[in-house]
Amino acid sequence: MNNESARADQAERMHHGLGFIAALDQSGGSTPKALRLYGIGEDAYGTEEEMFDLVHAMRTRIMTAPSFTGDRILAAILFEKTMDRQVDALDTADYLWNRKHVVPILKVDKGLAAEADGVRLMKPMPRLDDLLDRAVAKGIFGTKMRSFVSSADDRGIVANVAQQFEIANRILAKGLVPIVEPEVDIHAPDKADAEKILKREITRHLDEVPQGKQVMLKLSIPSVADFYAETIAHPRVMRVVALSGGYTRDEANTLLARNHGMIASFSRALTQGLTVDMSDEQFDAELAASIDSIYQASIT
């Protein structure tokens, strides 16, 4: 369990540290694709539990690799089942912080609802309070929750951001720092317009965050460079991080480097090129190259 000193250290790292966030939080719907890219087909497992055993082995290999350290990685986002498992005989959050000096963050959303008004809201989270209490007990620093914006629909984006911040305030009340993630579709023809509405709504809700509290934001890399500069500087914002959103690692790094003060929180772009049949040396060399390129884009 985190003590007060550890949480203060983690907050300082997240607010001012150099590096990026590793997103290792694929859940039920995205896990088969993550395993397939890693070289494990769906014929390799027969049950959901076997699938999660395999993805935990993949994540464990990443987290225990010599190149996966707090020197370049500020934090790692975990799926609930990853939080509940162990790495090297330690609870995953304890391993990350005490062995690697990487801040543990938990994905708390339960997936996306059907699209309406150009957005996909988050599905209900009926057990959220229990999950947050377990997260605190496990030494988790913060949370992440994803919703989706498909088009520049004012009504939809207003509802999307309102839902994000309503839940963020519940998370703040538990002493955790929420990452608010209203992803904008990188292929939306009106992406830039959607981002204008999104920034307006985010700013409005940030101004209502309680005094002394901060949130983090995870956003699609904007169409206009440094579009979120004012958001990054907002006193209620601990950090603004970028999702790769389907870009290749090289594309995401190039676009991210144009946005000063924004750091990466990449998933597929981080693990791109890693396969199950690599030797440990090959695996770590590929991971190290990926980590270094994302780190450089994050500190530019």
C-alpha positions as CSV (number, residue, x, y, z in Angstrom):
1,M,0.0,0.0,0.0
2,N,1.2,3.5,-0.8
3,N,2.1,5.7,2.1
4,E,1.7,9.5,2.0
5,S,5.4,10.0,1.1
6,A,5.2,7.6,-1.8
7,R,2.1,9.2,-3.2
8,A,3.7,12.6,-3.0
9,D,6.7,11.2,-4.9
10,Q,4.4,9.7,-7.5
11,A,2.5,13.0,-7.9
12,E,5.7,14.9,-8.4
13,R,6.8,12.4,-11.1
14,M,3.5,12.6,-12.9
15,H,3.4,16.4,-12.8
16,H,7.0,17.2,-13.6
17,G,8.9,14.0,-14.6
18,L,10.5,13.4,-18.0
19,G,9.1,10.3,-19.7
20,F,5.8,8.8,-20.9
21,I,3.0,6.5,-19.8
22,A,3.0,2.9,-21.0
23,A,-0.6,1.8,-21.7
24,L,-0.8,-1.9,-20.8
25,D,-4.5,-2.0,-20.2
26,Q,-6.1,-4.0,-23.1
27,S,-9.2,-5.6,-21.8
28,G,-11.6,-8.3,-22.9
29,G,-12.5,-6.8,-26.3
30,S,-9.0,-5.7,-27.3
31,T,-7.0,-8.5,-25.8
32,P,-7.3,-11.0,-28.8
33,K,-5.9,-8.4,-31.2
34,A,-3.1,-7.6,-28.8
35,L,-2.2,-11.2,-28.6
36,R,-2.5,-11.7,-32.3
37,L,0.0,-8.9,-32.9
38,Y,2.3,-10.5,-30.4
39,G,2.1,-13.8,-32.4
40,I,-0.5,-15.7,-30.4
41,G,-3.6,-16.7,-32.4
42,E,-7.0,-17.4,-30.9
43,D,-6.4,-21.1,-31.4
44,A,-3.9,-20.9,-28.6
45,Y,-6.6,-20.5,-25.9
46,G,-10.0,-22.0,-25.3
47,T,-11.3,-19.9,-22.4
48,E,-11.3,-16.3,-21.4
49,E,-9.1,-17.1,-18.4
50,E,-6.5,-18.8,-20.6
51,M,-6.6,-15.7,-22.8
52,F,-5.9,-13.5,-19.8
53,D,-3.1,-15.8,-18.6
54,L,-1.4,-15.4,-21.9
55,V,-1.8,-11.6,-22.0
56,H,-0.5,-11.4,-18.4
57,A,2.6,-13.3,-19.5
58,M,3.1,-10.8,-22.3
59,R,2.7,-7.9,-19.9
60,T,5.0,-9.5,-17.4
61,R,7.6,-9.9,-20.0
62,I,7.4,-6.2,-20.9
63,M,7.4,-5.0,-17.3
64,T,10.3,-7.2,-16.2
65,A,12.4,-6.4,-19.3
66,P,15.6,-4.5,-18.3
67,S,14.7,-1.5,-20.6
68,F,11.3,-1.0,-18.8
69,T,12.3,1.3,-16.0
70,G,11.4,4.6,-14.5
71,D,14.2,6.3,-16.3
72,R,12.0,6.8,-19.3
73,I,8.6,5.4,-18.2
74,L,6.7,7.5,-15.7
75,A,3.7,5.3,-15.3
76,A,1.9,2.2,-16.6
77,I,-1.8,1.8,-17.0
78,L,-3.1,-1.6,-15.9
79,F,-6.2,-3.6,-16.6
80,E,-8.1,-4.7,-13.5
81,K,-7.1,-8.4,-13.8
82,T,-3.4,-7.2,-14.1
83,M,-3.8,-5.2,-10.9
84,D,-5.1,-8.4,-9.2
85,R,-2.2,-10.6,-10.4
86,Q,1.4,-10.7,-9.4
87,V,4.7,-10.0,-11.2
88,D,7.9,-11.6,-9.7
89,A,5.9,-12.7,-6.6
90,L,4.7,-9.1,-5.9
91,D,1.4,-7.5,-6.5
92,T,1.7,-5.8,-9.9
93,A,1.4,-2.2,-8.5
94,D,4.0,-3.0,-5.8
95,Y,6.4,-4.4,-8.5
96,L,6.0,-1.4,-10.7
97,W,6.7,1.2,-8.0
98,N,9.1,-0.6,-5.7
99,R,11.2,-2.4,-8.4
100,K,10.9,-0.1,-11.4
101,H,9.9,3.3,-9.9
102,V,6.9,3.3,-12.4
103,V,3.7,4.8,-11.1
104,P,0.7,2.3,-11.3
105,I,-2.6,3.5,-12.9
106,L,-5.8,1.5,-13.3
107,K,-8.2,1.4,-16.2
108,V,-11.7,1.6,-14.6
109,D,-14.2,1.9,-17.4
110,K,-16.2,-1.1,-18.7
111,G,-16.1,-0.3,-22.3
112,L,-18.2,1.9,-24.7
113,A,-21.9,2.2,-25.1
114,A,-23.5,2.4,-28.6
115,E,-23.0,5.6,-30.6
116,A,-25.4,8.4,-30.2
117,D,-25.0,12.1,-31.2
118,G,-21.6,11.4,-32.6
119,V,-20.1,10.0,-29.5
120,R,-19.8,6.8,-27.5
121,L,-20.3,7.3,-23.8
122,M,-18.9,4.9,-21.2
123,K,-21.0,2.0,-20.1
124,P,-22.3,2.0,-16.6
125,M,-19.9,1.2,-13.8
126,P,-22.1,-0.2,-11.0
127,R,-19.2,-1.5,-8.9
128,L,-16.9,1.6,-9.3
129,D,-16.7,2.5,-5.6
130,D,-15.6,-1.1,-4.7
131,L,-13.1,-1.1,-7.5
132,L,-11.6,2.2,-6.4
133,D,-11.4,1.0,-2.8
134,R,-9.5,-2.0,-4.0
135,A,-7.2,0.2,-6.1
136,V,-6.3,2.3,-3.1
137,A,-5.6,-0.8,-1.1
138,K,-3.4,-2.1,-3.9
139,G,-1.3,1.1,-4.1
140,I,-2.7,2.4,-7.3
141,F,-2.0,6.2,-7.8
142,G,-4.7,7.0,-10.4
143,T,-7.2,5.8,-12.9
144,K,-8.1,6.0,-16.6
145,M,-11.4,5.9,-18.4
146,R,-12.1,6.1,-22.1
147,S,-15.0,7.5,-24.1
148,F,-15.1,8.2,-27.8
149,V,-15.9,11.1,-30.1
150,S,-16.7,10.3,-33.8
151,S,-17.8,13.7,-35.0
152,A,-18.2,17.4,-34.1
153,D,-21.6,17.0,-32.6
154,D,-22.0,19.7,-29.9
155,R,-24.7,17.9,-27.9
156,G,-22.8,14.6,-27.9
157,I,-19.5,16.1,-26.9
158,V,-21.1,18.1,-24.1
159,A,-22.6,14.9,-22.7
160,N,-19.4,13.0,-23.2
161,V,-17.2,15.4,-21.2
162,A,-19.9,15.8,-18.5
163,Q,-19.9,12.1,-18.0
164,Q,-16.1,12.0,-17.8
165,F,-15.9,14.7,-15.2
166,E,-18.9,13.4,-13.1
167,I,-17.0,10.1,-12.6
168,A,-13.6,11.9,-12.3
169,N,-15.0,13.8,-9.3
170,R,-16.0,10.5,-7.6
171,I,-12.5,9.2,-8.3
172,L,-10.9,12.4,-6.8
173,A,-13.0,11.9,-3.7
174,K,-11.3,8.5,-3.1
175,G,-7.9,10.2,-3.2
176,L,-7.0,8.9,-6.7
177,V,-6.0,11.0,-9.7
178,P,-8.2,10.4,-12.7
179,I,-7.1,10.4,-16.3
180,V,-10.0,11.7,-18.4
181,E,-9.9,10.3,-21.9
182,P,-12.5,11.5,-24.4
183,E,-10.7,10.1,-27.5
184,V,-11.4,11.8,-30.8
185,D,-11.4,9.6,-33.9
186,I,-8.3,10.4,-35.9
187,H,-10.1,9.6,-39.1
188,A,-13.1,11.9,-38.4
189,P,-13.4,14.4,-41.3
190,D,-14.4,17.1,-38.9
191,K,-11.7,16.2,-36.3
192,A,-10.4,19.7,-35.8
193,D,-13.9,21.1,-35.2
194,A,-14.6,18.3,-32.7
195,E,-11.4,19.2,-30.9
196,K,-12.6,22.9,-30.6
197,I,-15.8,21.8,-28.9
198,L,-13.9,19.3,-26.8
199,K,-11.4,21.9,-25.5
200,R,-14.2,24.3,-24.7
201,E,-16.1,21.7,-22.6
202,I,-12.9,20.4,-20.9
203,T,-11.9,23.9,-19.9
204,R,-15.4,24.6,-18.5
205,H,-15.3,21.4,-16.3
206,L,-11.7,22.0,-15.3
207,D,-12.7,25.3,-13.8
208,E,-15.1,23.4,-11.5
209,V,-12.6,20.8,-10.2
210,P,-12.3,21.3,-6.4
211,Q,-9.5,23.6,-5.1
212,G,-6.3,21.6,-4.5
213,K,-7.3,18.8,-6.8
214,Q,-5.9,17.9,-10.2
215,V,-6.8,15.6,-13.1
216,M,-4.9,14.3,-16.0
217,L,-6.2,14.3,-19.6
218,K,-5.5,11.7,-22.3
219,L,-6.3,13.1,-25.7
220,S,-5.9,12.3,-29.4
221,I,-3.0,14.2,-30.9
222,P,-4.6,17.4,-32.1
223,S,-4.9,18.5,-35.7
224,V,-3.3,21.8,-34.9
225,A,0.1,21.7,-33.2
226,D,0.1,23.0,-29.5
227,F,-3.7,23.2,-29.6
228,Y,-3.8,22.1,-26.0
229,A,-1.1,24.5,-24.7
230,E,-3.6,26.4,-22.5
231,T,-5.0,23.1,-21.2
232,I,-1.6,21.9,-20.3
233,A,-1.0,25.1,-18.3
234,H,-4.3,24.9,-16.4
235,P,-3.8,24.8,-12.6
236,R,-6.2,21.8,-12.3
237,V,-4.3,19.7,-14.8
238,M,-1.5,17.5,-13.6
239,R,-0.5,16.2,-17.1
240,V,-1.8,16.0,-20.6
241,V,-0.9,12.8,-22.4
242,A,-1.5,11.6,-26.0
243,L,-3.0,8.4,-27.2
244,S,-1.6,6.9,-30.4
245,G,-5.2,6.3,-31.8
246,G,-4.2,3.9,-34.5
247,Y,-1.2,5.7,-35.8
248,T,2.0,3.7,-36.3
249,R,4.7,4.5,-33.8
250,D,6.7,6.6,-36.2
251,E,3.6,8.6,-37.2
252,A,2.5,9.1,-33.5
253,N,6.0,10.2,-32.5
254,T,6.3,12.7,-35.3
255,L,2.9,14.2,-34.5
256,L,3.5,14.2,-30.8
257,A,6.8,16.0,-31.1
258,R,5.0,19.0,-32.5
259,N,2.9,19.4,-29.3
260,H,5.1,20.8,-26.5
261,G,4.4,19.7,-23.0
262,M,2.2,16.8,-24.2
263,I,3.7,13.3,-23.5
264,A,2.8,9.9,-24.8
265,S,0.5,7.3,-23.4
266,F,0.9,4.7,-26.1
267,S,-0.4,1.1,-26.3
268,R,0.0,-0.5,-29.7
269,A,2.6,2.0,-30.7
270,L,4.7,0.9,-27.7
271,T,4.4,-2.9,-28.3
272,Q,4.7,-2.7,-32.1
273,G,7.2,-5.2,-33.3
274,L,7.3,-7.3,-30.1
275,T,6.6,-11.0,-30.7
276,V,6.4,-14.1,-28.5
277,D,9.1,-16.0,-30.4
278,M,11.8,-13.4,-29.8
279,S,14.7,-14.3,-27.6
280,D,14.8,-12.3,-24.4
281,E,17.7,-10.3,-25.8
282,Q,15.9,-9.6,-29.1
283,F,12.7,-8.7,-27.2
284,D,14.5,-6.2,-24.9
285,A,16.4,-4.6,-27.8
286,E,13.2,-4.0,-29.7
287,L,11.4,-2.7,-26.6
288,A,14.3,-0.5,-25.7
289,A,14.3,1.1,-29.2
290,S,10.5,1.7,-28.9
291,I,10.8,3.2,-25.4
292,D,13.6,5.5,-26.5
293,S,11.8,6.8,-29.6
294,I,8.6,7.5,-27.6
295,Y,10.6,9.1,-24.8
296,Q,12.4,11.4,-27.3
297,A,9.0,12.5,-28.8
298,S,7.6,13.1,-25.3
299,I,10.4,15.4,-24.1
300,T,10.8,17.4,-27.4
